[in-house]
Amino acid sequence: MTQPSRAAAQNLVPGFPDDLCLGFANTRYYRGTDPATDTLIDLDALLAWCRSATLLSPSGEKALRRAWRDDAEGAAVLRDAVALRETVYRIFFCTAEDRPPTAADLDALNRAHRSAPERIGLARAGSGFAWRVSPAAEPSIPSLLAPVVWSAANLLTGPHLSRVRHCANARCLWLFFDDSKSGTRRWCSMSACGNRAKAHRHYARQKEA
């Protein structure tokens, strides 16, 4: 079912996947390298990611650009977004390793959850449904990225947390949700890190021979 855009109706937020938070955490990748690759390099990149994740409509983007037109304000917004992303990454990296997240990171996620608009009910939106949320007093990262925060909470409290993994490639460390039947997926993808690992093992065997 096609989801409506966030701008389809005022204060409506479309449905989102539970692993949306992992997608946001992965906007910085190859975390095991120095430096890692960061795609959230400026406010434009942040808004582009929000558009791609259907969190933001063209009219909503224009409104945020007007609200955050000051360079210093835009930089502060980006810092808040990156701080939330890193909190989410650390939390799920810990759970992927069967370690408890730090109290500081859980507190940070709880603060973001409290600052996000409240979901007050469901409403029809086109041919589907969307969350009706309380209006935000002013544009903010907890408001813009509320679905990321909600998806993190859903994943942490849901039955499939044990399926959150990080790539076994120490240079990659991409987070993913293991939906394989066996539940033993180790790589972000076989076409990337999985094939590289196979090639490395083949080379090592050949060298030993």
Summary of the structure (lengths in Angstrom):
residues: 209
radius of gyration: 19.0
end to end distance: 54.6
largest distance: 67.9
contacts: 592
relative contact order: 0.17
helix: 51%
strand: 12%
